[in-house]
Amino acid sequence: MGSNLHENVSRFLSQAGFSIVEETVIRMSTQVDKIEYQAEEFWQ
């Protein structure tokens, strides 16, 4: 399973332009921030 995920990311990086990769990273970062905030609220 791990190598399949790696292949998917590698394929995405080779096919996408820099702006698409940058936009995806920003979106993922925002999602991670939301999850971290929700986890802090959950444990309090």
URSULLIN-V92578 format. One record per residue. N is the residue number from 1. SS is DSSP state (h for helix, s for strand, l for the rest). D_LAST is the distance of its C-alpha to the last C-alpha in Angstrom with 1 decimal. Layout:
N	SS	D_LAST
N	SS	D_LAST
//
This chain:
1	l	34.9
2	h	33.8
3	h	37.2
4	h	37.3
5	h	34.1
6	h	35.8
7	h	38.9
8	h	37.1
9	h	35.5
10	h	38.9
11	h	40.7
12	h	38.4
13	h	38.8
14	h	42.5
15	h	43.0
16	l	40.6
17	l	41.5
18	h	39.4
19	h	38.1
20	h	36.8
21	h	35.0
22	h	33.6
23	h	32.3
24	h	30.7
25	h	28.9
26	h	27.6
27	h	26.4
28	h	24.7
29	h	23.0
30	h	21.7
31	h	20.4
32	h	18.7
33	h	17.0
34	h	15.8
35	h	14.5
36	h	12.7
37	h	11.0
38	h	10.1
39	h	8.8
40	h	6.5
41	h	5.3
42	h	5.6
43	h	3.8
44	l	0.0
//
